[in-house]
Structure formats: structure tokens, C-alpha cells
């Protein structure tokens, strides 16, 4: 009898060790606590996943029309519980909902363009704050380290300080005070000291759940790398003309719309397992439509209001007219790409803006590379057993779900500008 009990104990102990190898968040303290809790009952129990997570994440998310959102109460209320849309099949209900919310987003974006550079800067920080909040909120649910929530946001603000405060100190330096001169001269030193202070705090919090804490550290840094830095790049491009901000956002949105509707009506061939709803038809023909329609939109963007550099007004006028801190001088000398030139194709001569060629190339690049930002986000959500990062935008999910491709396209726009426009 004793041998049977000993054999059973060894088998369960082996199962526990195998479980520990599979769970990267199970550290020494977890292991000790697990054994301590098991001693009371005389047997070892493997923690069970919630019922909705027991099956494979790929199969769980294979049919987006029937899947039930995990932790739905955290992503906002279900606005489809009543009304006309609730009577439609899920496929068409999502189609209409995406169209309605997408139209509202485009209208809001157009209004911010009308507001000028300040409107675009406001949009950048609104999106950055929302995306970081969604991703780090998911990090808290996965890693379960509430003591590091403040540290995650501390990293966010340290990066904002490093990226923006040097220019702001120079802008405020009207009296050449000792304080502003010191902050300008030692900006990198102060930024590094702030970052190291946060890192020291992180190390001091390491008392248990080490892998969970380090995973949260990785979440914070990668989120800043993939989202916050591209957002800052967009702001810097805006100072060279609002068109460099508007162009990537417009073209990738157009590509998303074209790919969605082509795939919705004509798509039959799955493109990638990470996004079962994406089809080759939507990817290819959506990309071609993006190049054609995007070039037409690029032509409409060639206006002095969008192509002229942004001027920074003196600090003294801030209180009187805060919306005039940044202004566009529409009487600027346009960049050569915005001046009509003659192109020869054999014996045919065509007069056109060189920027139209750049617009077509960028439309093709965004169509080919941009969707992979969404695929990467899809794979990440699957690893976390989630359908969306949030539920703020009906039919789309969270802000991160809507903007995952845009940040990648912002980097493409910056590299293209530096390589082929500014050079």
C-alpha cells in the first residue's frame, strides 16, 4: 500500500514539474506555495483554466462572428443588445457597425486636420495614452503584478520627457535663466537619471513572482518601442508639413477599408492563420485599389495648408491665443516634389507633381508591409487568449486594434522621407 501511495505521489509530482516547465510565470515562490497548499489535501492539483480558455486559442478565435469576448465586462457594454442591428446576422451586423464607427473616426480625423498642427499633436497623445493604457492593462491581467502598475506609467512619462522636453526647454528659454540653461545642457543626463531611478525601483520590488515582474518589464519597454516612439516620429514629421502626418494615416486606413470590403464580398482564400478573416483577395485587390485611389487622394492633399512647414510662434502669445502656438505659413516656397515637372516616357511627355509618384510608391509599401503590424498584434492577442485589446471602438475593438498598422506605417513614412524626400 505504501508503495502504491509513493508511486502515485511521484506521478503527480512529475505532472507538476511538467506544468512548471510550461508556465513561464511559475517561479520558486509559486512552486513552494503550490506544494504548501497541496499538503493539506494530500494530493497535487493542477490549476484549471477557465472554461472559455480550455480549448486552443486558434480554434477559439477562428470564427469571429460567434466568439464570446473574454472578460467582456472589462471591454465595455454590448451596444448591440438591442435595436435594428441586433436583428441582423452577426456577419452583416459587424459590417454595418464597422462602417458607422469608421465614418465617425474619419470625421473626427478631418476635424482635427482642420484644427491644424495642434489638433494632430493632440490626436497623437490621445492615441498613445489610450494604446499604452490598453496594452498595459492587459499586461496587468496576464502578469498579475499590481505593484508595478505605477512603474509602467512612469516609463511612459520618462520617454515623453526625453523625446519632448529638450525642445520645450529651448522654447521656454526667453530670459536665459540658469535653470533652463542647465536643463537644456544636461537633458540626456536628467533623462537617464530618471530612467535609472525607475529601474532601481523595479529591482527593489523583486520579492516574489520574478518571471511575472520581468515579463511586465518587457511589456512596458516593447510597448514604448512599438507605439510611443513611432508616435513621436509622427509629431516630428508634422513640423515639416502636416501632409507627412496625414499621408500614412490616410493610406493605411484606405487600405484597411478596401481590403475589408473586398474580402467581405469576394474573399475566399485565407491569407494567414493569425487572422482567419483576412483573405488573399482582400490583400491583393485591396492593395491595388489603395494605390489607385490613394494616388487620387494624394493629388487632393497638395495644398499650401498641408505642404508648408509648421512655424512655432513666440511663447509670449500663448495665453492670448493658445491655438496659435503652431501655425502654417501658406505662402512658403514648396518642396520640389510639390512643383509640377515634366516626365518623359518614350515620346510621351507628362506634366505632373513628382509627389504623385511618391504617393503611389507609399501606397504600395503600406499595402504590402502595413498589414503585418496587425498580424503581429493578432498573434500577440492569441497568445493572451484575447480577441481584442479593448472595446472602445464598436466593430473594431480597442484603440490598439484600430491603430496597430498605423504605427508601423509611421516608421515607414519617416524612413522614406529621410531617404528619398529630404535627401
N, C-alpha and C positions, 0 to 999 in steps of 0.2 A: 504493500500500500504506500509506504513511504517513497519507494522508487517511482511509483506512478505519479505521486504529487510532485516529486522533484522533476520528473520528465515534463510534466505539464507546465511547471514554473519556467523551465528552460525554454520551452517552445514559445510561451508568451513573452518572455524576456527577449527572445530573438526577434519576435514581431515588433516589440517596442523599439529595439535598436534599428530595425529597418525603417520604421516610421520616423525615427530621429534623423536618419540619413536623408530621408525625402523632404523633411521640413527644414528649410534653411533658418527659420526663426526659432528653432528649439535649441537653446544653449544649455550650459551646465545647470543654471538655476532652474530652468524649466524641467530638466531631467530629474533633479533632486526633488522638486515639488511633485512631479508625476509619481515618483516612487513612494513618496511620503503619503500621498493621497491613496495610493493603491494598497498600502499595507493594512489599512483599516478594513477593507473588504476581502483581503486575502487573494485578490486577483488583479490583473492589469487590464485596463480598459483603454482602447484606442479612441481618442476624441472623435466623435462623429461630425461630419459636415452637415450643415443644414440640408433639409430635404431637397431644396431647389438647386443645391450645388453638388449633389452627389454624382450627377452624370457629367460627362465630358463637356468642357466649356464650348468646344466647337459645335457639338450637336445641340447644346443648349441655345446657342445663338444662331443656328443655321436658318431658322425661319423667323425673321424679324417681325412678321405680322402677328405671330401667335405667342412670341416670347413674353414672359412676365418679368417686368423690371425688378431686379433685386434691390431691396431697400428702397422701394418706390416712394415711401413716405419721406425719404430724405431728398428726393429729387423734385419735389413739388407735387401739387394735386393733379389729378387726371381731369383735364378740361374737356375730355371727350365723353364724359359720363352721361351727358345729356345733349339735346339739341339735334339739329339736322345731321351733322356729321356722324353722330353716333349710330344712325340708321344705315350708313354706308358700309360696304365690306372693308375690312382693315386695309387692304391694298389701296383702294381709292380714297379712303379716309386720310391715310398718310399723304397721298398725292396732293389732295386739296390743302391739308394743313401745312405742308411744306411750302406750297405756293403762297398761301396767305402770309405766313410768318416771314418768308423770304422777301415778299413785296414790302413788308413793313421795315425789314432790315435795310433794303436798298433805299427806301425813302428816308430813313434816318441817316444813312451814309451820305445821301445827296444833300441833306440839310446841313450836316457838319462840313461838307465841302463849301457850301455857301457861307458858312461862318468863318472860313479862312483857315490859316495855319493853326490858330488856337483851337479850332474845332477838331482838326486832325490830331493835334497833340493830346487833347482831351480823350479822343477815341482810343489812342494808343494806351494811355494809362488805365482807362476803364477796362479795356480788354486784358491788359497784363494783370491787373488786380483780380479780375474775375477768373482768368485761367489759372493763376497761381493758387487762388482760393479753392478752386475745384480739384486741382491735382493734389494739393497738399491735404485737402480734406479726405480724399481717397487714400492718401498715404497714412493718415491717422487711423483710418478704419482697417487698413491692412497690417500696418506695423504695430499699432496699439502702444504708442509711446507718448501719452499726453503731456509728459514733462518737457517734450521737445517742440511743442506747437509754437511757442513764442520764439524759439531759436530759428525755426523755419522762416518765420516772418522777419526776423532780424536779418537773416541773409538777404532777403528780398530788398530791404531798405538800404543795406550796406551797398548792394550793387547799384541801386538808384543813385546813391551818394557818389559813388566812384564815377559813374557814367555822366552825371549831370552837374554836380556841384562845382567842378572846376570852371566851367563856362559861366555859371551863375555868380561865382565869386568875382570873376573878371567884370561881369555886367554890373555888379554892385559897387565896384571899386571906383567911386566917383571922388572920394576925398583922399584916396591913397592912404587909408588908415593902416596902422601896424597890424591889426587883426586880419583884415582881408588880405594884406600882402603876405602874411605868414601862411594863411590857408591856401593861397594860390601857389606859393613856393613849395609847400610840403603836402600838396594834395595826395600824391601817391602814398606818402608815408602815413598820413592820417587814415586813408582808406585801408591800408594794410594793417594798421594797428586795430582798427575796428573789426576787421575780419578775424584777426588772430584772437581778439578778445572773445568773439563768439565761439571760435574753435576750442579755446580753453574751457569755456563754459560747457561745451558739449562733452569734453573729456571728463570733467568733474561730475557729470550726470551719469557716467557709466558705472552702475552698481549691479544691474542685472539686465537680462534680455539684450545682450550685447549685439547680436546679429540684427535684431529689430532696430536698435538705435543706429547702427551703421547703415542699414538699408534706408532708414529715413534720411540720413545724411546724404546718401546717394540720390534719393528722390529730389531733395532740395536743390542740389547742385545741377543735376541734369535738367530739371525744370527751368532753372535760370538760364542754362546754356541753350536749350532748345526754344525757349519762348521769350524770356526777358531781353536777352542780347539782340535777337532779331528785331524786337520792338524798338530798341534804342537805335538800331541801324535805320529803321524807317524814319524816325524823327530827324536824324542827321541828313538823310536824303531829302526830306521836306524842305530844308533850308536852301537847297539848290533848285527848288521848284516843286510845287505841290504835285505836279504830274508824276514825279518819281515815286510818290507815295500812292497815288490813286491808280496808276497803271497796273502794278502787280495785284492789288486788291480787286480791281475790276476784271482783269483777265482770268484770274483763278476762280472768281465767283462765276463768271460766264462759263468757264469750262465745267465747273461743278453742275451748273444748271443744264447745260447741253448734254453732258454725259448721263445725268439722271433721267432726263426725259427721253433721250434716245434709248437708253437701257430699259426704261419703263415700258415703252411701247414696242420696241423691236428687239430688245436684248434676249438672247437665248443661250449664249456660250459663256459660262462662268470665267471670270478673269483671274481671280486669286482667292484662295481659301480663306484668307483673313477677312475678306469682305464678300460674303456669298452673293450679295445683291449686285455687285459690280460685274459687268459683262464686257467682253471684247468689243461688242458692237458699240456700247456706250463710250468705251475708252478711245476707240479709233475714230468713229464718226463724230463723237463729241469734240475730240481734238481738232479735227478738220474744220468743224463749224466754229470753234474758238478762233482759229487762225483767220478765217474769212470775216466773221462778224467782229472779231477783236480788232482787226485792221481798220474796219469802218469806224469803230468807236475811237480808236487812236486818232484818226483824222479829226473827229469832233473835239478831241481834247486839245488840239493845237490852238490854244487861245492865250493871249498875254497873261490873263489871270492865273493860269495854271503853269505856264512855262517860265515865267520870270522868277528870279531868286527872291527869297524871303528876306526882308530887311528887319533888323532889330532896332526898335525905337529907343530913345533915351529913357533911363529909369525914372526921371523926374515926372514923366507924364503918366505913370502907372495908375495913380489914384484917380486922375481925371478921366482917363479912357483906357481901362484895363484890357479891352478887346483890341486895342491898337498897339499892344506890345510888339506883336509881329504883324507886318503889313507887306503887301505885294505892290511893288512899283511897276505898273503895267507899261511904262514907257522904256523898258530895258532893251538892250541890244540882244536879240535872240541868239541862242546857241546855233552853230551851223546846221545841226540836224533839223532845226525848225525853220530853215530857209529853203525855199524851192530851188531845186537843182535839176540839171538835165542829165538823164541817163540814156545811154546808147545800147540798144540790143540789136546787133547787126546794123541794118539800115534804118531801124526804127528809133526815133528819139522820143523819150517820155519825160515830161516835166512833172516832178512830184517832190514831196518832202522826203528827205532821207530817213526821217523818223518813222515813216510808214514801213520801211524795210525792217528797222529795229523792232517795231511793234509786231510784225509778223513772226520774226525770229523768237521774240519773247513769248508770244502766244503759243508757239510750238514747244518751247522749252517748258513753260508752265504746264502744258497739257501732258507732256511726257514724264516730267520729274515731280511736279506738284502733287499728284495723287499719292505718291509714295509717302508723303507726310501723313496722309490719312491712313494708309495701310499700316504704317508703323504704330500709329495711335490705336488702330483696331487690334493689332496683336497685343499691345500693352493692356488694353481693356479685357481681352480674353484671358490673359494671364491673371487678372484680378477678378475674374468671374463677373464682369460688368458689361452691360450693353452700351451705356453712355456714361460720360463723366458727370453729367448733371441733367436737369430737366428745365432749365431756364427758358430755352427757345423751343416752343412746341413744334414737333415734327422733326427737329434737328438734334435735340438733346441739350447739352450744355454749351457754354461759350467755347470751350476747348474743342468740342466736336465740330463746331462750325468753323473754327479758325485754325485747325491743325495744319492744313495745307498752306495757309497764308503766311505763316512764319517762315516756312521753308522757301516760299517764293520771295519773301522779303530779302533773304540772304542771296538768292539767285539774282535779284534785281541789283543789289549792291555790288556784287562781283561783276556783273555785266556792265554796270555803269562805270566802274573803275577801269575795266579792261578795254571797253570799246567806245565809250562816250567821252569820258573825261580825258583819256589818254591822248 
